[in-house]
């Protein structure tokens, strides 16, 4: 998992049928969590907003509950403090 800040959103009018109704957010990992990682896109099912710090599941853990969806990163929590 990665902790990062939501720095933007992406609008996609054409996408896989399994992703319809989901938001895509641009995540910038916190400096302490980067490990060579740059910004990436994560699916957002919990309603995170730009500027919020979030917890992101990566890889196969991001697809839990989204069978057959081409997802590699999913926002799974909003960090309060």
PDB file of N, CA, C and O in Angstrom, chain B, residues numbered from 101:
ATOM      1  N   UNK B 101       0.839  -1.190   0.000  1.00  0.00           N
ATOM      2  CA  UNK B 101       0.000   0.000   0.000  1.00  0.00           C
ATOM      3  C   UNK B 101       0.874   1.240   0.000  1.00  0.00           C
ATOM      4  O   UNK B 101       2.021   1.225   0.448  1.00  0.00           O
ATOM      5  N   UNK B 102       0.298   2.305  -0.514  1.00  0.00           N
ATOM      6  CA  UNK B 102       1.000   3.576  -0.640  1.00  0.00           C
ATOM      7  C   UNK B 102       0.125   4.674  -0.048  1.00  0.00           C
ATOM      8  O   UNK B 102      -1.096   4.662  -0.199  1.00  0.00           O
ATOM      9  N   UNK B 103       0.770   5.626   0.631  1.00  0.00           N
ATOM     10  CA  UNK B 103       0.067   6.822   1.092  1.00  0.00           C
ATOM     11  C   UNK B 103       0.448   7.944   0.142  1.00  0.00           C
ATOM     12  O   UNK B 103       1.628   8.169  -0.126  1.00  0.00           O
ATOM     13  N   UNK B 104      -0.559   8.648  -0.366  1.00  0.00           N
ATOM     14  CA  UNK B 104      -0.294   9.728  -1.307  1.00  0.00           C
ATOM     15  C   UNK B 104      -1.350  10.802  -1.237  1.00  0.00           C
ATOM     16  O   UNK B 104      -2.329  10.693  -0.499  1.00  0.00           O
ATOM     17  N   UNK B 105      -1.135  11.844  -2.019  1.00  0.00           N
ATOM     18  CA  UNK B 105      -2.070  12.967  -2.070  1.00  0.00           C
ATOM     19  C   UNK B 105      -2.740  12.972  -3.438  1.00  0.00           C
ATOM     20  O   UNK B 105      -2.091  12.759  -4.462  1.00  0.00           O
ATOM     21  N   UNK B 106      -4.048  13.218  -3.441  1.00  0.00           N
ATOM     22  CA  UNK B 106      -4.790  13.335  -4.690  1.00  0.00           C
ATOM     23  C   UNK B 106      -4.474  14.709  -5.277  1.00  0.00           C
ATOM     24  O   UNK B 106      -4.758  15.733  -4.657  1.00  0.00           O
ATOM     25  N   UNK B 107      -3.884  14.727  -6.480  1.00  0.00           N
ATOM     26  CA  UNK B 107      -3.477  15.991  -7.094  1.00  0.00           C
ATOM     27  C   UNK B 107      -4.284  16.337  -8.338  1.00  0.00           C
ATOM     28  O   UNK B 107      -4.083  17.397  -8.931  1.00  0.00           O
ATOM     29  N   UNK B 108      -5.190  15.458  -8.737  1.00  0.00           N
ATOM     30  CA  UNK B 108      -6.004  15.746  -9.911  1.00  0.00           C
ATOM     31  C   UNK B 108      -6.942  14.608 -10.223  1.00  0.00           C
ATOM     32  O   UNK B 108      -6.959  13.584  -9.540  1.00  0.00           O
ATOM     33  N   UNK B 109      -7.717  14.804 -11.261  1.00  0.00           N
ATOM     34  CA  UNK B 109      -8.638  13.754 -11.701  1.00  0.00           C
ATOM     35  C   UNK B 109      -8.517  13.604 -13.210  1.00  0.00           C
ATOM     36  O   UNK B 109      -8.004  14.481 -13.904  1.00  0.00           O
ATOM     37  N   UNK B 110      -9.000  12.479 -13.694  1.00  0.00           N
ATOM     38  CA  UNK B 110      -8.963  12.195 -15.123  1.00  0.00           C
ATOM     39  C   UNK B 110     -10.383  11.890 -15.576  1.00  0.00           C
ATOM     40  O   UNK B 110     -11.112  11.156 -14.908  1.00  0.00           O
ATOM     41  N   UNK B 111     -10.769  12.452 -16.705  1.00  0.00           N
ATOM     42  CA  UNK B 111     -12.081  12.181 -17.279  1.00  0.00           C
ATOM     43  C   UNK B 111     -11.885  11.267 -18.478  1.00  0.00           C
ATOM     44  O   UNK B 111     -11.074  11.548 -19.361  1.00  0.00           O
ATOM     45  N   UNK B 112     -12.628  10.183 -18.501  1.00  0.00           N
ATOM     46  CA  UNK B 112     -12.552   9.226 -19.598  1.00  0.00           C
ATOM     47  C   UNK B 112     -13.961   8.883 -20.046  1.00  0.00           C
ATOM     48  O   UNK B 112     -14.712   8.238 -19.315  1.00  0.00           O
ATOM     49  N   UNK B 113     -14.316   9.312 -21.240  1.00  0.00           N
ATOM     50  CA  UNK B 113     -15.670   9.042 -21.730  1.00  0.00           C
ATOM     51  C   UNK B 113     -15.796   7.635 -22.304  1.00  0.00           C
ATOM     52  O   UNK B 113     -16.900   7.097 -22.379  1.00  0.00           O
ATOM     53  N   UNK B 114     -14.679   7.034 -22.708  1.00  0.00           N
ATOM     54  CA  UNK B 114     -14.695   5.666 -23.232  1.00  0.00           C
ATOM     55  C   UNK B 114     -13.739   4.837 -22.395  1.00  0.00           C
ATOM     56  O   UNK B 114     -12.558   5.162 -22.277  1.00  0.00           O
ATOM     57  N   UNK B 115     -14.260   3.762 -21.816  1.00  0.00           N
ATOM     58  CA  UNK B 115     -13.449   2.890 -20.969  1.00  0.00           C
ATOM     59  C   UNK B 115     -14.068   1.506 -20.908  1.00  0.00           C
ATOM     60  O   UNK B 115     -15.175   1.284 -21.398  1.00  0.00           O
ATOM     61  N   UNK B 116     -13.348   0.591 -20.308  1.00  0.00           N
ATOM     62  CA  UNK B 116     -13.831  -0.768 -20.141  1.00  0.00           C
ATOM     63  C   UNK B 116     -15.196  -0.747 -19.458  1.00  0.00           C
ATOM     64  O   UNK B 116     -15.434   0.060 -18.560  1.00  0.00           O
ATOM     65  N   UNK B 117     -16.083  -1.630 -19.886  1.00  0.00           N
ATOM     66  CA  UNK B 117     -17.420  -1.698 -19.291  1.00  0.00           C
ATOM     67  C   UNK B 117     -17.365  -1.927 -17.786  1.00  0.00           C
ATOM     68  O   UNK B 117     -18.255  -1.481 -17.062  1.00  0.00           O
ATOM     69  N   UNK B 118     -16.339  -2.612 -17.308  1.00  0.00           N
ATOM     70  CA  UNK B 118     -16.203  -2.909 -15.884  1.00  0.00           C
ATOM     71  C   UNK B 118     -15.804  -1.682 -15.066  1.00  0.00           C
ATOM     72  O   UNK B 118     -15.812  -1.731 -13.836  1.00  0.00           O
ATOM     73  N   UNK B 119     -15.458  -0.588 -15.734  1.00  0.00           N
ATOM     74  CA  UNK B 119     -15.040   0.626 -15.028  1.00  0.00           C
ATOM     75  C   UNK B 119     -16.056   1.757 -15.106  1.00  0.00           C
ATOM     76  O   UNK B 119     -15.837   2.829 -14.542  1.00  0.00           O
ATOM     77  N   UNK B 120     -17.154   1.525 -15.794  1.00  0.00           N
ATOM     78  CA  UNK B 120     -18.168   2.576 -15.932  1.00  0.00           C
ATOM     79  C   UNK B 120     -18.719   2.942 -14.553  1.00  0.00           C
ATOM     80  O   UNK B 120     -19.047   2.071 -13.748  1.00  0.00           O
ATOM     81  N   UNK B 121     -18.813   4.243 -14.301  1.00  0.00           N
ATOM     82  CA  UNK B 121     -19.334   4.737 -13.031  1.00  0.00           C
ATOM     83  C   UNK B 121     -18.269   5.000 -11.987  1.00  0.00           C
ATOM     84  O   UNK B 121     -18.586   5.445 -10.884  1.00  0.00           O
ATOM     85  N   UNK B 122     -16.998   4.733 -12.313  1.00  0.00           N
ATOM     86  CA  UNK B 122     -15.908   4.962 -11.365  1.00  0.00           C
ATOM     87  C   UNK B 122     -15.113   6.209 -11.742  1.00  0.00           C
ATOM     88  O   UNK B 122     -14.995   6.550 -12.919  1.00  0.00           O
ATOM     89  N   UNK B 123     -14.569   6.885 -10.728  1.00  0.00           N
ATOM     90  CA  UNK B 123     -13.716   8.054 -10.943  1.00  0.00           C
ATOM     91  C   UNK B 123     -12.263   7.608 -10.983  1.00  0.00           C
ATOM     92  O   UNK B 123     -11.885   6.628 -10.342  1.00  0.00           O
ATOM     93  N   UNK B 124     -11.455   8.337 -11.742  1.00  0.00           N
ATOM     94  CA  UNK B 124     -10.018   8.112 -11.777  1.00  0.00           C
ATOM     95  C   UNK B 124      -9.329   9.335 -11.193  1.00  0.00           C
ATOM     96  O   UNK B 124      -9.607  10.460 -11.609  1.00  0.00           O
ATOM     97  N   UNK B 125      -8.436   9.129 -10.237  1.00  0.00           N
ATOM     98  CA  UNK B 125      -7.732  10.221  -9.580  1.00  0.00           C
ATOM     99  C   UNK B 125      -6.222  10.069  -9.780  1.00  0.00           C
ATOM    100  O   UNK B 125      -5.699   8.955  -9.818  1.00  0.00           O
ATOM    101  N   UNK B 126      -5.528  11.208  -9.907  1.00  0.00           N
ATOM    102  CA  UNK B 126      -4.073  11.215 -10.033  1.00  0.00           C
ATOM    103  C   UNK B 126      -3.493  11.310  -8.625  1.00  0.00           C
ATOM    104  O   UNK B 126      -3.845  12.211  -7.864  1.00  0.00           O
ATOM    105  N   UNK B 127      -2.600  10.375  -8.281  1.00  0.00           N
ATOM    106  CA  UNK B 127      -2.023  10.290  -6.940  1.00  0.00           C
ATOM    107  C   UNK B 127      -0.533  10.596  -7.004  1.00  0.00           C
ATOM    108  O   UNK B 127       0.184  10.084  -7.863  1.00  0.00           O
ATOM    109  N   UNK B 128      -0.083  11.433  -6.088  1.00  0.00           N
ATOM    110  CA  UNK B 128       1.348  11.693  -5.922  1.00  0.00           C
ATOM    111  C   UNK B 128       1.774  11.092  -4.582  1.00  0.00           C
ATOM    112  O   UNK B 128       1.353  11.571  -3.529  1.00  0.00           O
ATOM    113  N   UNK B 129       2.608  10.043  -4.613  1.00  0.00           N
ATOM    114  CA  UNK B 129       3.028   9.416  -3.352  1.00  0.00           C
ATOM    115  C   UNK B 129       3.757  10.420  -2.461  1.00  0.00           C
ATOM    116  O   UNK B 129       4.456  11.303  -2.958  1.00  0.00           O
ATOM    117  N   UNK B 130       3.591  10.284  -1.141  1.00  0.00           N
ATOM    118  CA  UNK B 130       4.332  11.135  -0.220  1.00  0.00           C
ATOM    119  C   UNK B 130       5.819  10.876  -0.396  1.00  0.00           C
ATOM    120  O   UNK B 130       6.217   9.768  -0.756  1.00  0.00           O
ATOM    121  N   UNK B 131       6.643  11.886  -0.148  1.00  0.00           N
ATOM    122  CA  UNK B 131       8.093  11.757  -0.347  1.00  0.00           C
ATOM    123  C   UNK B 131       8.654  10.552   0.390  1.00  0.00           C
ATOM    124  O   UNK B 131       9.529   9.860  -0.130  1.00  0.00           O
ATOM    125  N   UNK B 132       8.160  10.294   1.596  1.00  0.00           N
ATOM    126  CA  UNK B 132       8.657   9.183   2.396  1.00  0.00           C
ATOM    127  C   UNK B 132       8.273   7.828   1.798  1.00  0.00           C
ATOM    128  O   UNK B 132       8.891   6.817   2.132  1.00  0.00           O
ATOM    129  N   UNK B 133       7.268   7.785   0.923  1.00  0.00           N
ATOM    130  CA  UNK B 133       6.743   6.535   0.382  1.00  0.00           C
ATOM    131  C   UNK B 133       7.141   6.306  -1.075  1.00  0.00           C
ATOM    132  O   UNK B 133       6.826   5.256  -1.635  1.00  0.00           O
ATOM    133  N   UNK B 134       7.822   7.258  -1.697  1.00  0.00           N
ATOM    134  CA  UNK B 134       8.053   7.198  -3.144  1.00  0.00           C
ATOM    135  C   UNK B 134       8.730   5.929  -3.604  1.00  0.00           C
ATOM    136  O   UNK B 134       8.171   5.218  -4.438  1.00  0.00           O
ATOM    137  N   UNK B 135       9.896   5.615  -3.103  1.00  0.00           N
ATOM    138  CA  UNK B 135      10.596   4.421  -3.552  1.00  0.00           C
ATOM    139  C   UNK B 135      10.766   4.385  -5.063  1.00  0.00           C
ATOM    140  O   UNK B 135      10.598   3.331  -5.677  1.00  0.00           O
ATOM    141  N   UNK B 136      11.097   5.524  -5.673  1.00  0.00           N
ATOM    142  CA  UNK B 136      11.278   5.590  -7.114  1.00  0.00           C
ATOM    143  C   UNK B 136       9.982   5.770  -7.884  1.00  0.00           C
ATOM    144  O   UNK B 136       9.998   5.816  -9.114  1.00  0.00           O
ATOM    145  N   UNK B 137       8.869   5.873  -7.189  1.00  0.00           N
ATOM    146  CA  UNK B 137       7.571   5.979  -7.847  1.00  0.00           C
ATOM    147  C   UNK B 137       7.207   7.435  -8.136  1.00  0.00           C
ATOM    148  O   UNK B 137       7.487   8.328  -7.337  1.00  0.00           O
ATOM    149  N   UNK B 138       6.594   7.654  -9.269  1.00  0.00           N
ATOM    150  CA  UNK B 138       6.094   8.972  -9.653  1.00  0.00           C
ATOM    151  C   UNK B 138       4.572   8.960  -9.544  1.00  0.00           C
ATOM    152  O   UNK B 138       3.994   8.014  -9.010  1.00  0.00           O
ATOM    153  N   UNK B 139       3.937   9.988 -10.039  1.00  0.00           N
ATOM    154  CA  UNK B 139       2.472  10.052 -10.016  1.00  0.00           C
ATOM    155  C   UNK B 139       1.867   8.875 -10.778  1.00  0.00           C
ATOM    156  O   UNK B 139       2.444   8.373 -11.743  1.00  0.00           O
ATOM    157  N   UNK B 140       0.701   8.453 -10.324  1.00  0.00           N
ATOM    158  CA  UNK B 140      -0.003   7.358 -10.990  1.00  0.00           C
ATOM    159  C   UNK B 140      -1.503   7.582 -10.864  1.00  0.00           C
ATOM    160  O   UNK B 140      -1.949   8.454 -10.118  1.00  0.00           O
ATOM    161  N   UNK B 141      -2.271   6.798 -11.590  1.00  0.00           N
ATOM    162  CA  UNK B 141      -3.727   6.906 -11.590  1.00  0.00           C
ATOM    163  C   UNK B 141      -4.306   5.771 -10.757  1.00  0.00           C
ATOM    164  O   UNK B 141      -3.875   4.624 -10.871  1.00  0.00           O
ATOM    165  N   UNK B 142      -5.284   6.098  -9.919  1.00  0.00           N
ATOM    166  CA  UNK B 142      -5.978   5.093  -9.100  1.00  0.00           C
ATOM    167  C   UNK B 142      -7.479   5.276  -9.257  1.00  0.00           C
ATOM    168  O   UNK B 142      -7.970   6.394  -9.412  1.00  0.00           O
ATOM    169  N   UNK B 143      -8.191   4.174  -9.214  1.00  0.00           N
ATOM    170  CA  UNK B 143      -9.650   4.217  -9.264  1.00  0.00           C
ATOM    171  C   UNK B 143     -10.143   4.631  -7.873  1.00  0.00           C
ATOM    172  O   UNK B 143      -9.553   4.256  -6.859  1.00  0.00           O
ATOM    173  N   UNK B 144     -11.223   5.402  -7.839  1.00  0.00           N
ATOM    174  CA  UNK B 144     -11.732   5.920  -6.567  1.00  0.00           C
ATOM    175  C   UNK B 144     -13.189   5.508  -6.373  1.00  0.00           C
ATOM    176  O   UNK B 144     -14.084   6.012  -7.052  1.00  0.00           O
ATOM    177  N   UNK B 145     -13.410   4.598  -5.451  1.00  0.00           N
ATOM    178  CA  UNK B 145     -14.764   4.153  -5.137  1.00  0.00           C
ATOM    179  C   UNK B 145     -15.293   4.739  -3.835  1.00  0.00           C
ATOM    180  O   UNK B 145     -16.435   4.474  -3.458  1.00  0.00           O
ATOM    181  N   UNK B 146     -14.477   5.536  -3.139  1.00  0.00           N
ATOM    182  CA  UNK B 146     -14.892   6.027  -1.823  1.00  0.00           C
ATOM    183  C   UNK B 146     -15.168   7.523  -1.775  1.00  0.00           C
ATOM    184  O   UNK B 146     -15.594   8.034  -0.740  1.00  0.00           O
ATOM    185  N   UNK B 147     -14.935   8.231  -2.868  1.00  0.00           N
ATOM    186  CA  UNK B 147     -15.267   9.652  -2.918  1.00  0.00           C
ATOM    187  C   UNK B 147     -14.186  10.584  -2.420  1.00  0.00           C
ATOM    188  O   UNK B 147     -14.491  11.615  -1.819  1.00  0.00           O
ATOM    189  N   UNK B 148     -12.926  10.248  -2.655  1.00  0.00           N
ATOM    190  CA  UNK B 148     -11.829  11.140  -2.260  1.00  0.00           C
ATOM    191  C   UNK B 148     -11.836  12.373  -3.155  1.00  0.00           C
ATOM    192  O   UNK B 148     -12.279  12.324  -4.302  1.00  0.00           O
ATOM    193  N   UNK B 149     -11.341  13.473  -2.611  1.00  0.00           N
ATOM    194  CA  UNK B 149     -11.298  14.709  -3.376  1.00  0.00           C
ATOM    195  C   UNK B 149      -9.876  15.196  -3.564  1.00  0.00           C
ATOM    196  O   UNK B 149      -8.954  14.730  -2.894  1.00  0.00           O
ATOM    197  N   UNK B 150      -9.707  16.129  -4.471  1.00  0.00           N
ATOM    198  CA  UNK B 150      -8.391  16.704  -4.727  1.00  0.00           C
ATOM    199  C   UNK B 150      -7.889  17.380  -3.463  1.00  0.00           C
ATOM    200  O   UNK B 150      -8.622  18.120  -2.805  1.00  0.00           O
ATOM    201  N   UNK B 151      -6.623  17.116  -3.129  1.00  0.00           N
ATOM    202  CA  UNK B 151      -6.004  17.687  -1.939  1.00  0.00           C
ATOM    203  C   UNK B 151      -6.021  16.758  -0.742  1.00  0.00           C
ATOM    204  O   UNK B 151      -5.334  17.020   0.246  1.00  0.00           O
ATOM    205  N   UNK B 152      -6.790  15.677  -0.803  1.00  0.00           N
ATOM    206  CA  UNK B 152      -6.868  14.761   0.324  1.00  0.00           C
ATOM    207  C   UNK B 152      -5.727  13.756   0.295  1.00  0.00           C
ATOM    208  O   UNK B 152      -5.242  13.376  -0.770  1.00  0.00           O
ATOM    209  N   UNK B 153      -5.306  13.331   1.488  1.00  0.00           N
ATOM    210  CA  UNK B 153      -4.302  12.286   1.625  1.00  0.00           C
ATOM    211  C   UNK B 153      -5.039  10.961   1.693  1.00  0.00           C
ATOM    212  O   UNK B 153      -5.986  10.802   2.463  1.00  0.00           O
ATOM    213  N   UNK B 154      -4.591   9.997   0.868  1.00  0.00           N
ATOM    214  CA  UNK B 154      -5.322   8.736   0.730  1.00  0.00           C
ATOM    215  C   UNK B 154      -4.393   7.532   0.875  1.00  0.00           C
ATOM    216  O   UNK B 154      -3.176   7.632   0.722  1.00  0.00           O
ATOM    217  N   UNK B 155      -5.006   6.403   1.171  1.00  0.00           N
ATOM    218  CA  UNK B 155      -4.334   5.111   1.228  1.00  0.00           C
ATOM    219  C   UNK B 155      -4.717   4.359  -0.038  1.00  0.00           C
ATOM    220  O   UNK B 155      -5.900   4.213  -0.347  1.00  0.00           O
ATOM    221  N   UNK B 156      -3.707   3.879  -0.772  1.00  0.00           N
ATOM    222  CA  UNK B 156      -3.947   3.242  -2.065  1.00  0.00           C
ATOM    223  C   UNK B 156      -3.441   1.804  -2.050  1.00  0.00           C
ATOM    224  O   UNK B 156      -2.286   1.545  -1.712  1.00  0.00           O
ATOM    225  N   UNK B 157      -4.310   0.880  -2.418  1.00  0.00           N
ATOM    226  CA  UNK B 157      -3.921  -0.523  -2.591  1.00  0.00           C
ATOM    227  C   UNK B 157      -3.415  -0.684  -4.017  1.00  0.00           C
ATOM    228  O   UNK B 157      -3.966  -0.106  -4.953  1.00  0.00           O
ATOM    229  N   UNK B 158      -2.352  -1.481  -4.170  1.00  0.00           N
ATOM    230  CA  UNK B 158      -1.734  -1.668  -5.478  1.00  0.00           C
ATOM    231  C   UNK B 158      -1.790  -3.142  -5.886  1.00  0.00           C
ATOM    232  O   UNK B 158      -1.906  -4.027  -5.039  1.00  0.00           O
ATOM    233  N   UNK B 159      -1.708  -3.386  -7.178  1.00  0.00           N
ATOM    234  CA  UNK B 159      -1.652  -4.753  -7.696  1.00  0.00           C
ATOM    235  C   UNK B 159      -2.963  -5.495  -7.526  1.00  0.00           C
ATOM    236  O   UNK B 159      -4.042  -4.910  -7.626  1.00  0.00           O
ATOM    237  N   UNK B 160      -2.857  -6.797  -7.267  1.00  0.00           N
ATOM    238  CA  UNK B 160      -4.066  -7.628  -7.191  1.00  0.00           C
ATOM    239  C   UNK B 160      -4.982  -7.225  -6.041  1.00  0.00           C
ATOM    240  O   UNK B 160      -6.189  -7.454  -6.118  1.00  0.00           O
ATOM    241  N   UNK B 161      -4.446  -6.634  -4.981  1.00  0.00           N
ATOM    242  CA  UNK B 161      -5.277  -6.182  -3.864  1.00  0.00           C
ATOM    243  C   UNK B 161      -6.234  -5.067  -4.299  1.00  0.00           C
ATOM    244  O   UNK B 161      -7.286  -4.888  -3.686  1.00  0.00           O
ATOM    245  N   UNK B 162      -5.885  -4.324  -5.336  1.00  0.00           N
ATOM    246  CA  UNK B 162      -6.738  -3.241  -5.827  1.00  0.00           C
ATOM    247  C   UNK B 162      -7.980  -3.771  -6.525  1.00  0.00           C
ATOM    248  O   UNK B 162      -8.962  -3.043  -6.668  1.00  0.00           O
ATOM    249  N   UNK B 163      -7.955  -5.019  -6.957  1.00  0.00           N
ATOM    250  CA  UNK B 163      -9.087  -5.594  -7.692  1.00  0.00           C
ATOM    251  C   UNK B 163     -10.101  -6.298  -6.811  1.00  0.00           C
ATOM    252  O   UNK B 163     -11.095  -6.811  -7.326  1.00  0.00           O
ATOM    253  N   UNK B 164      -9.892  -6.343  -5.515  1.00  0.00           N
ATOM    254  CA  UNK B 164     -10.832  -7.021  -4.621  1.00  0.00           C
ATOM    255  C   UNK B 164     -12.198  -6.346  -4.746  1.00  0.00           C
ATOM    256  O   UNK B 164     -12.320  -5.133  -4.571  1.00  0.00           O
ATOM    257  N   UNK B 165     -13.198  -7.127  -5.043  1.00  0.00           N
ATOM    258  CA  UNK B 165     -14.552  -6.611  -5.213  1.00  0.00           C
ATOM    259  C   UNK B 165     -14.825  -6.065  -6.602  1.00  0.00           C
ATOM    260  O   UNK B 165     -15.927  -5.590  -6.877  1.00  0.00           O
ATOM    261  N   UNK B 166     -13.834  -6.128  -7.480  1.00  0.00           N
ATOM    262  CA  UNK B 166     -13.990  -5.630  -8.852  1.00  0.00           C
ATOM    263  C   UNK B 166     -13.511  -6.697  -9.828  1.00  0.00           C
ATOM    264  O   UNK B 166     -12.611  -6.450 -10.630  1.00  0.00           O
ATOM    265  N   UNK B 167     -14.099  -7.857  -9.760  1.00  0.00           N
ATOM    266  CA  UNK B 167     -13.684  -8.954 -10.620  1.00  0.00           C
ATOM    267  C   UNK B 167     -13.720  -8.559 -12.091  1.00  0.00           C
ATOM    268  O   UNK B 167     -14.628  -7.859 -12.539  1.00  0.00           O
ATOM    269  N   UNK B 168     -12.729  -9.013 -12.825  1.00  0.00           N
ATOM    270  CA  UNK B 168     -12.597  -8.770 -14.265  1.00  0.00           C
ATOM    271  C   UNK B 168     -12.421  -7.298 -14.635  1.00  0.00           C
ATOM    272  O   UNK B 168     -12.644  -6.925 -15.787  1.00  0.00           O
ATOM    273  N   UNK B 169     -12.027  -6.459 -13.684  1.00  0.00           N
ATOM    274  CA  UNK B 169     -11.777  -5.052 -13.980  1.00  0.00           C
ATOM    275  C   UNK B 169     -10.268  -4.844 -14.124  1.00  0.00           C
ATOM    276  O   UNK B 169      -9.499  -5.344 -13.304  1.00  0.00           O
ATOM    277  N   UNK B 170      -9.837  -4.120 -15.145  1.00  0.00           N
ATOM    278  CA  UNK B 170      -8.416  -3.874 -15.351  1.00  0.00           C
ATOM    279  C   UNK B 170      -7.896  -2.770 -14.431  1.00  0.00           C
ATOM    280  O   UNK B 170      -7.625  -1.656 -14.877  1.00  0.00           O
ATOM    281  N   UNK B 171      -7.760  -3.091 -13.141  1.00  0.00           N
ATOM    282  CA  UNK B 171      -7.370  -2.105 -12.137  1.00  0.00           C
ATOM    283  C   UNK B 171      -6.051  -2.514 -11.500  1.00  0.00           C
ATOM    284  O   UNK B 171      -5.867  -3.670 -11.118  1.00  0.00           O
ATOM    285  N   UNK B 172      -5.119  -1.544 -11.385  1.00  0.00           N
ATOM    286  CA  UNK B 172      -3.828  -1.816 -10.763  1.00  0.00           C
ATOM    287  C   UNK B 172      -3.649  -1.000  -9.478  1.00  0.00           C
ATOM    288  O   UNK B 172      -2.765  -1.304  -8.676  1.00  0.00           O
ATOM    289  N   UNK B 173      -4.474   0.026  -9.274  1.00  0.00           N
ATOM    290  CA  UNK B 173      -4.389   0.851  -8.064  1.00  0.00           C
ATOM    291  C   UNK B 173      -5.786   1.331  -7.703  1.00  0.00           C
ATOM    292  O   UNK B 173      -6.539   1.774  -8.570  1.00  0.00           O
ATOM    293  N   UNK B 174      -6.133   1.242  -6.412  1.00  0.00           N
ATOM    294  CA  UNK B 174      -7.458   1.670  -5.956  1.00  0.00           C
ATOM    295  C   UNK B 174      -7.340   2.406  -4.630  1.00  0.00           C
ATOM    296  O   UNK B 174      -6.640   1.960  -3.721  1.00  0.00           O
ATOM    297  N   UNK B 175      -8.030   3.533  -4.527  1.00  0.00           N
ATOM    298  CA  UNK B 175      -8.077   4.266  -3.262  1.00  0.00           C
ATOM    299  C   UNK B 175      -8.980   3.486  -2.324  1.00  0.00           C
ATOM    300  O   UNK B 175     -10.140   3.218  -2.636  1.00  0.00           O
ATOM    301  N   UNK B 176      -8.425   3.120  -1.155  1.00  0.00           N
ATOM    302  CA  UNK B 176      -9.190   2.307  -0.202  1.00  0.00           C
ATOM    303  C   UNK B 176      -9.448   3.043   1.110  1.00  0.00           C
ATOM    304  O   UNK B 176     -10.155   2.523   1.972  1.00  0.00           O
ATOM    305  N   UNK B 177      -8.893   4.233   1.278  1.00  0.00           N
ATOM    306  CA  UNK B 177      -9.138   4.979   2.508  1.00  0.00           C
ATOM    307  C   UNK B 177      -8.674   6.419   2.392  1.00  0.00           C
ATOM    308  O   UNK B 177      -7.786   6.742   1.603  1.00  0.00           O
ATOM    309  N   UNK B 178      -9.288   7.275   3.190  1.00  0.00           N
ATOM    310  CA  UNK B 178      -8.885   8.683   3.294  1.00  0.00           C
ATOM    311  C   UNK B 178      -8.216   8.832   4.653  1.00  0.00           C
ATOM    312  O   UNK B 178      -8.798   8.484   5.681  1.00  0.00           O
ATOM    313  N   UNK B 179      -6.983   9.354   4.655  1.00  0.00           N
ATOM    314  CA  UNK B 179      -6.201   9.494   5.883  1.00  0.00           C
ATOM    315  C   UNK B 179      -6.647  10.754   6.622  1.00  0.00           C
ATOM    316  O   UNK B 179      -6.643  11.850   6.062  1.00  0.00           O
ATOM    317  N   UNK B 180      -7.039  10.579   7.911  1.00  0.00           N
ATOM    318  CA  UNK B 180      -7.472  11.735   8.714  1.00  0.00           C
ATOM    319  C   UNK B 180      -6.298  12.474   9.341  1.00  0.00           C
ATOM    320  O   UNK B 180      -6.291  13.704   9.386  1.00  0.00           O
ATOM    321  N   UNK B 181      -5.309  11.734   9.824  1.00  0.00           N
ATOM    322  CA  UNK B 181      -4.136  12.374  10.424  1.00  0.00           C
ATOM    323  C   UNK B 181      -2.957  11.468  10.409  1.00  0.00           C
ATOM    324  O   UNK B 181      -1.882  11.845  10.876  1.00  0.00           O
TER     325      UNK B 181
END
